[in-house]
Amino acid sequence: MAHSLHTVVFESRTGRLVRINLPFRVVRLMHPNGFTYLGELTFLEDTEFDSDRALLTLDDLERHAPTLVVDHRHPDGGRFLVWVE
């Protein structure tokens, strides 16, 4: 069972590094139907990952916890990591 979702995003357009750590119950409230795009996992607006497909259900995330879920490099140089514990 997943207890928390962790995201680290390096966005090459802005040069910002963002770390997000949320209890899984908060993730479930914010995105009860899961995630269609990687950008939704950043919980931010206007990232270079907004249009990258993810298709992750919350059940998928919980079933595989603890594990690395996403390790994605964007063609523009951005990097995106997501893991659940």
ChimeraX commands (.cxc) that place a marker at each C-alpha (Angstrom):
marker #1 position 0.00,0.00,0.00 radius 0.5
marker #1 position 1.30,3.46,-0.92 radius 0.5
marker #1 position 1.73,6.03,1.81 radius 0.5
marker #1 position 3.33,8.88,-0.13 radius 0.5
marker #1 position 4.06,10.10,-3.64 radius 0.5
marker #1 position 7.35,11.84,-4.40 radius 0.5
marker #1 position 8.15,13.87,-7.50 radius 0.5
marker #1 position 11.38,15.57,-8.59 radius 0.5
marker #1 position 11.22,17.68,-11.73 radius 0.5
marker #1 position 14.02,19.51,-13.51 radius 0.5
marker #1 position 12.48,21.85,-16.03 radius 0.5
marker #1 position 14.98,22.90,-18.68 radius 0.5
marker #1 position 12.91,25.89,-19.89 radius 0.5
marker #1 position 13.14,27.65,-16.55 radius 0.5
marker #1 position 16.09,25.86,-14.96 radius 0.5
marker #1 position 14.01,25.14,-11.87 radius 0.5
marker #1 position 14.24,22.02,-9.77 radius 0.5
marker #1 position 11.01,21.16,-7.97 radius 0.5
marker #1 position 10.50,18.54,-5.27 radius 0.5
marker #1 position 7.00,17.52,-4.26 radius 0.5
marker #1 position 6.15,15.08,-1.48 radius 0.5
marker #1 position 2.50,14.35,-0.76 radius 0.5
marker #1 position 0.65,11.86,1.41 radius 0.5
marker #1 position -1.09,9.38,-0.87 radius 0.5
marker #1 position -4.49,10.21,0.62 radius 0.5
marker #1 position -4.05,13.80,-0.64 radius 0.5
marker #1 position -3.10,12.51,-4.10 radius 0.5
marker #1 position -6.26,10.38,-4.08 radius 0.5
marker #1 position -8.40,13.46,-3.26 radius 0.5
marker #1 position -6.74,15.63,-5.91 radius 0.5
marker #1 position -6.69,13.03,-8.72 radius 0.5
marker #1 position -9.26,10.31,-7.97 radius 0.5
marker #1 position -9.16,9.09,-11.59 radius 0.5
marker #1 position -5.38,8.88,-11.81 radius 0.5
marker #1 position -3.10,10.66,-14.25 radius 0.5
marker #1 position -3.34,10.96,-18.02 radius 0.5
marker #1 position -0.31,13.24,-18.52 radius 0.5
marker #1 position 3.03,13.53,-16.72 radius 0.5
marker #1 position 2.38,17.23,-16.14 radius 0.5
marker #1 position -0.46,16.29,-13.79 radius 0.5
marker #1 position 2.05,14.55,-11.53 radius 0.5
marker #1 position 3.95,17.81,-11.02 radius 0.5
marker #1 position 0.90,19.52,-9.47 radius 0.5
marker #1 position 2.20,22.67,-11.21 radius 0.5
marker #1 position 0.93,24.79,-14.10 radius 0.5
marker #1 position 2.66,25.08,-17.49 radius 0.5
marker #1 position 5.52,22.59,-17.42 radius 0.5
marker #1 position 7.26,21.05,-20.42 radius 0.5
marker #1 position 5.76,17.70,-19.34 radius 0.5
marker #1 position 2.11,18.78,-19.63 radius 0.5
marker #1 position 1.51,16.93,-22.90 radius 0.5
marker #1 position 3.60,13.79,-22.22 radius 0.5
marker #1 position 1.26,10.79,-21.79 radius 0.5
marker #1 position 1.31,8.84,-18.52 radius 0.5
marker #1 position -1.92,6.80,-18.19 radius 0.5
marker #1 position -1.41,5.83,-14.54 radius 0.5
marker #1 position -4.23,4.80,-12.24 radius 0.5
marker #1 position -4.01,5.25,-8.50 radius 0.5
marker #1 position -4.50,1.50,-8.13 radius 0.5
marker #1 position -1.43,0.94,-10.34 radius 0.5
marker #1 position 0.62,3.26,-8.15 radius 0.5
marker #1 position -0.55,1.62,-4.93 radius 0.5
marker #1 position -0.14,-1.92,-6.20 radius 0.5
marker #1 position 3.53,-1.41,-7.10 radius 0.5
marker #1 position 4.58,0.61,-4.04 radius 0.5
marker #1 position 7.31,1.06,-3.00 radius 0.5
marker #1 position 8.94,1.62,-6.38 radius 0.5
marker #1 position 10.18,4.09,-8.94 radius 0.5
marker #1 position 7.19,4.81,-11.19 radius 0.5
marker #1 position 8.54,7.30,-13.73 radius 0.5
marker #1 position 12.07,8.12,-14.88 radius 0.5
marker #1 position 11.49,10.31,-17.93 radius 0.5
marker #1 position 13.80,12.57,-19.93 radius 0.5
marker #1 position 12.10,15.18,-22.07 radius 0.5
marker #1 position 13.63,15.84,-25.53 radius 0.5
marker #1 position 14.26,19.45,-24.46 radius 0.5
marker #1 position 16.46,18.31,-21.55 radius 0.5
marker #1 position 14.02,18.18,-18.66 radius 0.5
marker #1 position 13.98,15.26,-16.26 radius 0.5
marker #1 position 11.08,13.82,-14.32 radius 0.5
marker #1 position 11.18,11.27,-11.48 radius 0.5
marker #1 position 8.21,9.87,-9.57 radius 0.5
marker #1 position 8.23,7.20,-6.89 radius 0.5
marker #1 position 5.81,5.91,-4.29 radius 0.5
marker #1 position 6.51,4.64,-0.80 radius 0.5
marker link #1:1,2 radius 0.2
marker link #1:2,3 radius 0.2
marker link #1:3,4 radius 0.2
marker link #1:4,5 radius 0.2
marker link #1:5,6 radius 0.2
marker link #1:6,7 radius 0.2
marker link #1:7,8 radius 0.2
marker link #1:8,9 radius 0.2
marker link #1:9,10 radius 0.2
marker link #1:10,11 radius 0.2
marker link #1:11,12 radius 0.2
marker link #1:12,13 radius 0.2
marker link #1:13,14 radius 0.2
marker link #1:14,15 radius 0.2
marker link #1:15,16 radius 0.2
marker link #1:16,17 radius 0.2
marker link #1:17,18 radius 0.2
marker link #1:18,19 radius 0.2
marker link #1:19,20 radius 0.2
marker link #1:20,21 radius 0.2
marker link #1:21,22 radius 0.2
marker link #1:22,23 radius 0.2
marker link #1:23,24 radius 0.2
marker link #1:24,25 radius 0.2
marker link #1:25,26 radius 0.2
marker link #1:26,27 radius 0.2
marker link #1:27,28 radius 0.2
marker link #1:28,29 radius 0.2
marker link #1:29,30 radius 0.2
marker link #1:30,31 radius 0.2
marker link #1:31,32 radius 0.2
marker link #1:32,33 radius 0.2
marker link #1:33,34 radius 0.2
marker link #1:34,35 radius 0.2
marker link #1:35,36 radius 0.2
marker link #1:36,37 radius 0.2
marker link #1:37,38 radius 0.2
marker link #1:38,39 radius 0.2
marker link #1:39,40 radius 0.2
marker link #1:40,41 radius 0.2
marker link #1:41,42 radius 0.2
marker link #1:42,43 radius 0.2
marker link #1:43,44 radius 0.2
marker link #1:44,45 radius 0.2
marker link #1:45,46 radius 0.2
marker link #1:46,47 radius 0.2
marker link #1:47,48 radius 0.2
marker link #1:48,49 radius 0.2
marker link #1:49,50 radius 0.2
marker link #1:50,51 radius 0.2
marker link #1:51,52 radius 0.2
marker link #1:52,53 radius 0.2
marker link #1:53,54 radius 0.2
marker link #1:54,55 radius 0.2
marker link #1:55,56 radius 0.2
marker link #1:56,57 radius 0.2
marker link #1:57,58 radius 0.2
marker link #1:58,59 radius 0.2
marker link #1:59,60 radius 0.2
marker link #1:60,61 radius 0.2
marker link #1:61,62 radius 0.2
marker link #1:62,63 radius 0.2
marker link #1:63,64 radius 0.2
marker link #1:64,65 radius 0.2
marker link #1:65,66 radius 0.2
marker link #1:66,67 radius 0.2
marker link #1:67,68 radius 0.2
marker link #1:68,69 radius 0.2
marker link #1:69,70 radius 0.2
marker link #1:70,71 radius 0.2
marker link #1:71,72 radius 0.2
marker link #1:72,73 radius 0.2
marker link #1:73,74 radius 0.2
marker link #1:74,75 radius 0.2
marker link #1:75,76 radius 0.2
marker link #1:76,77 radius 0.2
marker link #1:77,78 radius 0.2
marker link #1:78,79 radius 0.2
marker link #1:79,80 radius 0.2
marker link #1:80,81 radius 0.2
marker link #1:81,82 radius 0.2
marker link #1:82,83 radius 0.2
marker link #1:83,84 radius 0.2
marker link #1:84,85 radius 0.2
view
